[in-house]
């Protein structure tokens, strides 16, 4: 049938019989050269050392929560906390990539047309900042057809990295990271509900005038979370400063 692997969900516990199931599922999948993504799972605990065909675990309050969580729920602050906590344990199946993006005042739970909290560029940045060797798209196929520019970016982002550097950040406030795949760098930032400027100190020396692609929050992103801009910027003094809207994010391709 051409199946390459399996996403298994709804285990929802970590007692001994369930942990044994994880081991059995990984072993059986490996026997048939299949990978496994454990959704509805506890956080990683070393299983991939024995069974490297296990690519991902949920173990996180991912974006699906916003289909039903109330207006007082704060996914944005959560997103800038887990890189310092949960993600230290290993990759997470967060299911990012929402194309409906709401500012704080406009968010409401909706099962039929769910939205994210924060900006479009925040969703793009999560593909760089959140570690996930097997990653996901969370929205409807038609949403990606209508947004080919962002969809093209998501499809192009590597899922494994040769080098990762933490550039700046404060737990629960913001995070600034750089990741390298081959000869290309992806630099990304996400913040809480406070607008701020972040400065990227590039991890490699480049000449002034070197061009990079910047995905940033649009000028109206504080009112419309879907507002973004893709532009070419020139590097000066090996730094790039970017303004992040409340709940915002950005990505630099260098």
TADA-V240107 format. One record per residue. RES is the residue in one letter. D_FIRST is the distance of its C-alpha to the first C-alpha in Angstrom with 2 decimals. Layout:
BEGIN
res=RES d_first=D_FIRST
res=RES d_first=D_FIRST
END
This chain:
BEGIN
res=X d_first=0.00
res=X d_first=3.80
res=X d_first=5.62
res=X d_first=9.12
res=X d_first=11.25
res=X d_first=12.87
res=X d_first=15.95
res=X d_first=17.97
res=X d_first=21.08
res=X d_first=24.30
res=X d_first=25.46
res=X d_first=28.73
res=X d_first=30.90
res=X d_first=31.75
res=X d_first=33.47
res=X d_first=32.95
res=X d_first=30.38
res=X d_first=28.19
res=X d_first=28.68
res=X d_first=27.66
res=X d_first=24.40
res=X d_first=23.71
res=X d_first=24.41
res=X d_first=22.26
res=X d_first=19.22
res=X d_first=19.78
res=X d_first=20.33
res=X d_first=17.29
res=X d_first=14.98
res=X d_first=16.94
res=X d_first=16.57
res=X d_first=12.82
res=X d_first=13.53
res=X d_first=12.42
res=X d_first=14.92
res=X d_first=16.58
res=X d_first=18.63
res=X d_first=21.14
res=X d_first=22.47
res=X d_first=25.31
res=X d_first=26.45
res=X d_first=29.75
res=X d_first=30.58
res=X d_first=29.43
res=X d_first=31.54
res=X d_first=30.53
res=X d_first=27.23
res=X d_first=25.71
res=X d_first=28.44
res=X d_first=26.94
res=X d_first=23.25
res=X d_first=22.81
res=X d_first=19.07
res=X d_first=20.45
res=X d_first=20.91
res=X d_first=22.61
res=X d_first=24.58
res=X d_first=26.07
res=X d_first=29.54
res=X d_first=31.08
res=X d_first=32.44
res=X d_first=30.01
res=X d_first=30.29
res=X d_first=28.89
res=X d_first=32.33
res=X d_first=33.90
res=X d_first=32.48
res=X d_first=35.02
res=X d_first=37.55
res=X d_first=41.10
res=X d_first=43.02
res=X d_first=44.70
res=X d_first=41.46
res=X d_first=41.46
res=X d_first=38.05
res=X d_first=39.70
res=X d_first=41.90
res=X d_first=39.05
res=X d_first=37.02
res=X d_first=39.92
res=X d_first=40.40
res=X d_first=37.02
res=X d_first=36.93
res=X d_first=40.03
res=X d_first=38.88
res=X d_first=35.32
res=X d_first=33.75
res=X d_first=36.00
res=X d_first=33.85
res=X d_first=30.62
res=X d_first=27.92
res=X d_first=27.35
res=X d_first=24.64
res=X d_first=27.21
res=X d_first=25.09
res=X d_first=27.64
res=X d_first=27.70
res=X d_first=29.65
res=X d_first=31.07
res=X d_first=33.61
res=X d_first=36.18
res=X d_first=39.35
res=X d_first=42.61
res=X d_first=44.08
res=X d_first=46.28
res=X d_first=43.58
res=X d_first=40.81
res=X d_first=40.16
res=X d_first=37.28
res=X d_first=35.10
res=X d_first=31.92
res=X d_first=31.09
res=X d_first=31.98
res=X d_first=32.02
res=X d_first=33.78
res=X d_first=34.35
res=X d_first=37.77
res=X d_first=39.13
res=X d_first=38.52
res=X d_first=35.69
res=X d_first=36.49
res=X d_first=36.25
res=X d_first=32.58
res=X d_first=32.12
res=X d_first=34.17
res=X d_first=32.02
res=X d_first=29.16
res=X d_first=31.69
res=X d_first=33.64
res=X d_first=30.99
res=X d_first=29.11
res=X d_first=25.32
res=X d_first=23.05
res=X d_first=20.12
res=X d_first=21.71
res=X d_first=21.24
res=X d_first=22.41
res=X d_first=24.16
res=X d_first=25.33
res=X d_first=24.23
res=X d_first=22.41
res=X d_first=25.63
res=X d_first=27.70
res=X d_first=26.09
res=X d_first=26.43
res=X d_first=30.09
res=X d_first=30.56
res=X d_first=29.13
res=X d_first=31.60
res=X d_first=30.60
res=X d_first=26.88
res=X d_first=27.33
res=X d_first=29.12
res=X d_first=26.52
res=X d_first=23.77
res=X d_first=26.14
res=X d_first=27.31
res=X d_first=26.32
res=X d_first=24.70
res=X d_first=26.52
res=X d_first=30.17
res=X d_first=32.65
res=X d_first=35.66
res=X d_first=36.63
res=X d_first=40.20
res=X d_first=41.66
res=X d_first=44.29
res=X d_first=45.86
res=X d_first=45.41
res=X d_first=46.81
res=X d_first=44.89
res=X d_first=44.41
res=X d_first=45.88
res=X d_first=43.90
res=X d_first=41.85
res=X d_first=41.81
res=X d_first=39.37
res=X d_first=38.47
res=X d_first=35.28
res=X d_first=34.71
res=X d_first=31.64
res=X d_first=32.83
res=X d_first=35.85
res=X d_first=35.13
res=X d_first=36.50
res=X d_first=35.41
res=X d_first=38.25
res=X d_first=37.83
res=X d_first=40.07
res=X d_first=39.95
res=X d_first=42.94
res=X d_first=44.11
res=X d_first=45.88
res=X d_first=48.73
res=X d_first=48.79
res=X d_first=49.50
res=X d_first=49.60
res=X d_first=47.67
res=X d_first=48.48
res=X d_first=45.96
res=X d_first=47.64
res=X d_first=45.34
res=X d_first=44.09
res=X d_first=44.92
res=X d_first=48.08
res=X d_first=47.74
res=X d_first=50.53
res=X d_first=52.01
res=X d_first=50.51
res=X d_first=47.01
res=X d_first=44.59
res=X d_first=41.72
res=X d_first=39.44
res=X d_first=40.30
res=X d_first=38.41
res=X d_first=41.04
res=X d_first=42.11
res=X d_first=43.88
res=X d_first=47.56
res=X d_first=46.81
res=X d_first=44.06
res=X d_first=46.55
res=X d_first=46.62
res=X d_first=43.18
res=X d_first=40.36
res=X d_first=38.22
res=X d_first=40.88
res=X d_first=39.94
res=X d_first=40.92
res=X d_first=39.31
res=X d_first=42.05
res=X d_first=43.17
res=X d_first=45.74
res=X d_first=48.02
res=X d_first=48.48
res=X d_first=52.04
res=X d_first=53.40
res=X d_first=49.87
res=X d_first=49.32
res=X d_first=47.63
res=X d_first=48.79
res=X d_first=46.63
res=X d_first=47.59
res=X d_first=45.17
res=X d_first=45.55
res=X d_first=45.62
res=X d_first=42.12
res=X d_first=41.35
res=X d_first=39.54
res=X d_first=39.19
res=X d_first=37.27
res=X d_first=38.77
res=X d_first=36.79
res=X d_first=38.99
END
